[in-house]
Amino acid sequence: MNVALLLVTIAVAFIVTVLISPIIIPFLRRLKFGQSIREEGPKSHMKKSGTPTMGGVMIMISIVVSTWIMHAIGNIHFSLETWLLLFVLIGYGLLGFLDDYIKVAMKRNLGLTSKQKMIGQIIIAIVFYALLRFNDFGTYIQIPGTSIQWDLGWGYFFLILVMLVGASNAVNLTDGLDGLLAGTAAIAFGAFAVVAYYDVQQTQITVFSLAVVGALLGFLVFNAHPAKVFMGDTGSLGLGGAIAAVAILTKMEILLIVIGGVFVIETLSVMIQVISFKTTGKRVFKMSPLHHHYELSGWSEWRVVTTFWAVGLLFAVIGVYMKVGL
């Protein structure tokens, strides 16, 4: 599959998202699936209350449809990797959908309890690992930029568990400003697509990753500030699980920390804030995750978002260089 046809994947996913958005967004509005804003959040966000959420449904549909279309156009067979990626995307997406539905339809602002959500995330990760091992997937990790491989044996199971659960939660934490997650995730998936094509040479994973990029760019048309729709946990949990799955299937487990650097920093800011407050009673940041800290420091929402996009792009370039050396 040549580069030009691969780029068509982005266009197809973009178009699919843009075409279905005018159908889904009014539908979500009619169902009164509006976003509830946390009282402890930035006061400037209160005006966003009622904006349709669960827009992640648009992203999920676009990724699945465009992946299928490009496999048909490029005469590519659906490999185990493709099915596994779709399984994780849809599995975590459905978990997020349930969480969103409880929030907006049943008026429980916190959605699923943390325990319920964690159990769901772990079950999906266990099934994913079982399918990998059933198909003799290697339990080693490779040090980027070297030929060094380290076989973790059973330890690889715990690595997958941490990656899938950790990434889905980290990406979820990043979804706090208009366009923030859509942009940073598009950049990260784009970086994995480059590596999957040029270094790992896994066309199916490249197509899937580019379908995600196109779907997110299409979603940005409606999610950029001021947002007309939010993706909700439906989108953020699905995307988080999917990016971890891409890293695992391309044997770039370590590079996920680099390419997903923004998600790592956002998560660390929450951990630092919680630990500091519980041990000293003082907060390191004005509010966590980190993007809220900059908001409360006087930055405009758009400035925070574009800065985080730039940082995400820098991490993506570093990650690609470490693996491909372009």
C-alpha positions in Angstrom: 0.0 0.0 0.0 1.7 3.2 -1.1 2.0 6.4 0.9 -0.6 8.3 -1.2 -3.3 5.7 -0.5 -2.4 5.7 3.1 -2.9 9.4 3.2 -6.3 8.9 1.7 -7.2 7.0 4.9 -7.0 10.3 6.8 -9.2 12.0 4.2 -11.8 9.2 4.3 -12.0 9.2 8.1 -12.1 13.0 8.2 -15.0 13.1 5.7 -16.9 10.3 7.5 -16.7 12.2 10.8 -17.8 15.5 9.2 -20.7 13.9 7.4 -22.1 12.1 10.4 -21.6 14.9 12.9 -24.6 17.0 11.7 -26.7 13.9 12.4 -25.3 12.8 15.7 -24.8 16.2 17.4 -28.4 17.3 17.1 -29.5 13.8 18.1 -27.4 14.1 21.3 -28.9 17.5 21.9 -32.4 16.3 21.5 -31.7 13.5 24.0 -30.4 16.2 26.4 -27.1 14.4 26.7 -25.4 17.6 27.9 -22.1 17.9 29.7 -22.3 18.4 33.5 -19.5 20.7 34.7 -17.8 19.9 38.0 -18.4 22.6 40.6 -14.7 22.4 41.7 -13.5 23.0 38.2 -12.6 26.4 36.7 -15.5 28.8 36.9 -15.0 29.8 33.3 -16.1 26.3 32.3 -19.6 26.7 33.7 -20.8 28.3 30.4 -20.0 24.9 28.8 -22.7 23.2 30.8 -25.2 21.6 28.5 -22.9 21.2 25.5 -23.6 17.8 24.0 -21.2 15.1 25.2 -20.7 11.4 24.1 -19.4 12.7 20.8 -16.8 9.9 21.0 -19.5 7.9 19.3 -18.7 9.9 16.1 -15.0 9.1 16.4 -15.6 5.4 17.0 -18.0 5.0 14.0 -15.6 7.0 11.8 -12.6 4.8 12.8 -14.4 1.5 12.2 -16.0 2.6 8.9 -12.9 4.2 7.4 -10.7 1.2 8.5 -13.1 -1.1 6.7 -13.2 1.1 3.6 -9.4 1.4 3.3 -9.0 -2.4 3.8 -11.4 -2.9 0.9 -9.8 -0.3 -1.3 -6.3 -1.4 -0.6 -7.2 -5.1 -0.8 -5.8 -5.6 2.7 -6.9 -8.6 4.7 -8.2 -8.0 8.3 -5.3 -9.3 10.4 -5.3 -10.3 14.0 -3.7 -6.9 14.8 -6.6 -5.1 13.2 -9.2 -7.1 15.1 -7.4 -6.6 18.4 -7.2 -2.9 17.8 -10.9 -2.7 17.1 -11.6 -4.9 20.1 -9.7 -2.6 22.5 -11.1 0.6 20.9 -14.7 -0.5 21.0 -14.3 -2.3 24.4 -12.9 0.7 26.2 -15.3 3.0 24.2 -18.3 1.0 25.4 -17.0 1.3 28.9 -16.7 5.0 28.5 -20.2 5.1 26.9 -21.7 3.4 29.9 -19.9 5.9 32.2 -21.2 8.9 30.1 -24.7 7.5 29.9 -24.9 7.1 33.7 -23.7 10.7 34.0 -26.1 12.4 31.5 -29.1 10.1 31.5 -29.2 9.0 35.1 -27.9 12.3 36.4 -25.1 10.8 38.4 -22.3 13.3 37.8 -19.5 10.9 38.6 -20.8 8.1 36.3 -19.3 4.7 37.1 -17.5 4.3 40.4 -13.7 4.1 40.1 -13.9 0.5 41.1 -16.5 -0.4 38.5 -14.4 1.4 35.8 -11.2 -0.3 36.9 -12.7 -3.8 36.8 -14.0 -3.2 33.3 -10.6 -1.9 32.1 -8.8 -4.9 33.7 -11.2 -7.4 32.1 -10.6 -6.0 28.6 -6.8 -6.0 29.2 -6.9 -9.6 30.3 -8.9 -10.7 27.2 -6.4 -8.7 25.0 -3.4 -10.4 26.6 -5.1 -13.9 26.3 -5.7 -13.4 22.6 -2.1 -12.3 22.1 -0.6 -15.3 23.9 -3.0 -17.7 22.2 -1.4 -16.4 18.9 2.2 -16.7 20.3 2.8 -13.0 20.6 6.3 -12.3 22.0 6.6 -11.4 25.6 9.8 -9.3 25.1 10.2 -5.5 25.0 12.8 -3.8 22.8 15.0 -0.9 23.9 14.5 2.0 21.4 17.4 2.7 19.1 19.1 -0.7 20.0 18.8 -4.3 19.1 18.5 -5.2 22.8 15.5 -7.3 23.7 14.3 -8.2 27.2 12.0 -11.1 27.7 9.6 -10.4 30.6 7.9 -13.8 30.6 4.8 -13.6 32.8 5.8 -10.0 33.7 4.6 -9.0 30.2 1.0 -9.6 31.4 1.4 -7.0 34.1 3.1 -4.6 31.6 0.0 -4.9 29.3 -2.3 -4.4 32.2 -0.5 -1.2 33.3 -0.3 0.1 29.8 -3.9 -0.4 28.8 -5.4 0.7 32.1 -2.8 3.5 32.6 -3.1 4.9 29.1 -6.9 4.9 29.0 -6.9 6.8 32.3 -4.1 9.2 31.3 -5.8 10.1 28.0 -9.1 10.6 29.9 -7.4 13.1 32.2 -6.2 15.1 29.3 -9.7 15.6 28.0 -10.5 18.8 29.8 -10.3 21.7 27.3 -11.8 22.3 23.8 -9.7 20.4 21.3 -7.0 19.5 23.7 -7.3 15.7 23.5 -8.4 15.6 19.9 -5.2 17.5 18.8 -2.7 15.7 21.1 -4.1 12.3 20.3 -4.1 12.9 16.6 -0.4 13.9 16.8 0.5 10.8 18.9 -1.4 8.4 16.6 0.2 10.1 13.6 3.7 9.4 15.1 2.8 5.7 15.6 1.5 5.5 12.0 4.9 6.8 10.7 6.8 4.2 12.8 4.4 1.4 12.0 4.9 2.1 8.2 8.6 2.9 7.9 10.1 0.8 10.7 7.8 -2.0 11.7 6.1 -2.2 8.3 2.7 -3.2 9.6 0.3 -1.8 7.0 -2.8 -2.7 9.0 -1.7 -0.9 12.1 -0.7 2.1 9.9 -4.2 2.2 8.4 -5.9 2.0 11.8 -3.7 4.8 13.2 -4.3 7.1 10.3 -8.0 6.4 10.5 -7.8 7.6 14.1 -5.9 10.7 12.9 -8.5 11.5 10.3 -11.4 10.9 12.6 -9.9 13.2 15.3 -9.2 16.0 12.8 -12.8 15.7 11.6 -14.0 15.9 15.2 -11.8 19.0 15.8 -14.0 20.8 13.3 -16.8 20.7 15.9 -14.6 20.3 19.1 -12.2 23.2 18.6 -12.9 26.3 20.9 -15.7 27.1 21.3 -16.7 23.4 21.3 -20.1 22.3 19.9 -19.6 18.8 21.2 -17.4 16.9 23.7 -16.1 13.4 23.1 -16.7 12.3 26.7 -15.3 9.1 28.2 -16.7 7.3 25.2 -13.9 8.8 23.1 -11.2 9.3 25.7 -11.2 5.8 27.2 -11.4 4.3 23.7 -8.6 6.3 22.4 -6.4 5.7 25.4 -6.8 2.0 25.2 -6.2 2.0 21.4 -3.0 4.0 21.6 -1.6 1.5 24.2 -2.7 -1.4 22.0 -0.9 0.2 19.0 2.3 0.5 21.1 2.1 -3.1 22.2 1.4 -4.6 18.8 4.2 -2.6 17.2 6.6 -3.6 20.1 7.0 0.1 21.0 5.9 -0.3 24.6 8.7 2.0 25.9 8.1 4.6 23.2 4.5 5.1 24.4 6.0 7.1 27.3 7.8 9.4 24.9 5.2 9.8 22.1 2.4 10.0 24.7 4.5 12.5 26.8 1.6 15.0 27.2 -0.6 12.2 28.7 2.2 11.2 31.0 2.8 14.7 32.2 -1.0 15.3 32.8 -1.1 12.1 34.9 2.0 13.0 36.9 0.5 16.4 37.7 -2.5 14.8 39.2 -0.4 12.3 41.2 1.9 15.0 42.5 -1.0 17.2 43.5 -2.7 14.4 45.4 0.4 13.2 47.1 1.4 16.7 48.1 -2.0 17.6 49.5 -2.3 14.4 51.4 1.2 14.6 53.0 1.7 18.4 53.5 -1.8 19.8 53.0 -0.4 22.1 50.3 -1.1 22.1 46.5 1.8 22.2 44.0 -0.5 23.4 41.2 -3.4 25.8 41.3 -5.5 22.9 39.9 -4.8 19.6 38.3 -4.6 18.1 35.7 -1.8 20.5 34.5 -3.9 22.3 31.8 -6.2 23.7 34.5 -3.1 25.2 36.3 -2.3 27.3 33.3 -5.9 28.3 32.8 -6.0 29.6 36.4 -2.6 31.3 35.8 -4.3 33.6 33.3 -3.7 31.8 30.0 -6.6 31.7 27.5 -8.0 28.3 26.8 -6.8 28.4 23.2 -3.3 29.3 24.3 -3.1 26.3 26.7 -4.4 24.0 24.0 -2.1 25.1 21.2 0.9 25.0 23.6 0.1 21.5 24.6 -0.3 20.6 20.9 3.2 22.0 20.3 4.6 20.0 23.2 2.9 16.9 22.0 4.4 17.4 18.5 7.8 17.7 20.0 7.4 14.5 21.9 6.1 12.8 18.7 9.1 13.9 16.7 11.5 12.7 19.4 9.8 9.4 19.6 9.8 8.9 15.8 13.5 9.8 15.7 14.4 7.4 18.4 12.8 4.5 16.5 13.1 5.4 12.8 15.8 8.0 12.8 14.2 10.0 9.9 
